[in-house]
Amino acid sequence: MKKTHRPLVIGNWKMNPESSTTAARLATEVKKGTTRVDGVDIVVAPPHPFLLEVRKVLNGSRRVLLGAQDAHWEVGGPFTGSVSLPMLADTGVVYVIVGHSERRAAGETDSDVHKKVHAVLKARMIPVVCVGEKKRDSNAHYLNDVEKQVRAACAGISKARMGTVVIAYEPVWAIGTGNTATPDDAHEMKIFIQRILTDLYGRNVASKVRILYGGSVTEHTAEALMAQGTVDGFLVGGASLRASEFLTISTVAARTATL
């Protein structure tokens, strides 16, 4: 089935690579490769210290946009080690990842995520809200965990703004483990999240929200997750550090979206 909106593929570089030189090289390879990829929105999210270096490489490219891995909800103040949204805006950031499971594991709460989502929208950037269960159980209690995260993150967002929000389903048990949710798992969760959004905002708004999959995505699993899992793209971790594989995943997303 042909998708109703453009797929989105985000490369979350996490705490990689080790130097700005390597970051610039990776960004250069991705930028060059996107000249052969159409029909997909591509984002790279390097560590904060490398944002300016990567921005120089992208140089206003419309094929690759700049993302950030996190941000504080306050615009400034005594928050050692944090980065504000005005700082990110000044570096050209368009997308901001919020509530990644690795941030939640470090103590980030649903309340924190909620405040960050609103702050990102207020700063006129696009939040990528990460949700997902730590483990699955036969009684489907994991669905309650995901619903709680979605409702907390989206509470109070207007219908006009909700359509720009991106939600990334990332089962914690799949992140960095080599284990990937099956296409059926991804499809089930996309439908479930859409039902929550429909309950909150109505079908028209819910249909505008892009729902991505994240969790050990590779060039070998991407096609089935897009076609059978019906997700709208990917939040890619380790594979995004290999330009050729990241570009292959982006190509698969673009091709599958037109089927």
Secondary structure as GFF3:
##gff-version 3
##sequence-region A 1 259
A	DSSP	beta_strand	8	12	.	.	.	ID=ss1
A	DSSP	alpha_helix	20	33	.	.	.	ID=ss2
A	DSSP	three_ten_helix	34	36	.	.	.	ID=ss3
A	DSSP	beta_strand	41	45	.	.	.	ID=ss4
A	DSSP	three_ten_helix	48	50	.	.	.	ID=ss5
A	DSSP	alpha_helix	51	58	.	.	.	ID=ss6
A	DSSP	beta_strand	64	68	.	.	.	ID=ss7
A	DSSP	alpha_helix	85	90	.	.	.	ID=ss8
A	DSSP	beta_strand	95	98	.	.	.	ID=ss9
A	DSSP	alpha_helix	101	105	.	.	.	ID=ss10
A	DSSP	alpha_helix	110	122	.	.	.	ID=ss11
A	DSSP	beta_strand	126	131	.	.	.	ID=ss12
A	DSSP	alpha_helix	142	154	.	.	.	ID=ss13
A	DSSP	alpha_helix	159	162	.	.	.	ID=ss14
A	DSSP	beta_strand	166	169	.	.	.	ID=ss15
A	DSSP	three_ten_helix	172	174	.	.	.	ID=ss16
A	DSSP	alpha_helix	183	201	.	.	.	ID=ss17
A	DSSP	alpha_helix	203	206	.	.	.	ID=ss18
A	DSSP	beta_strand	210	214	.	.	.	ID=ss19
A	DSSP	alpha_helix	222	227	.	.	.	ID=ss20
A	DSSP	beta_strand	233	236	.	.	.	ID=ss21
A	DSSP	three_ten_helix	238	241	.	.	.	ID=ss22
A	DSSP	alpha_helix	243	257	.	.	.	ID=ss23
###
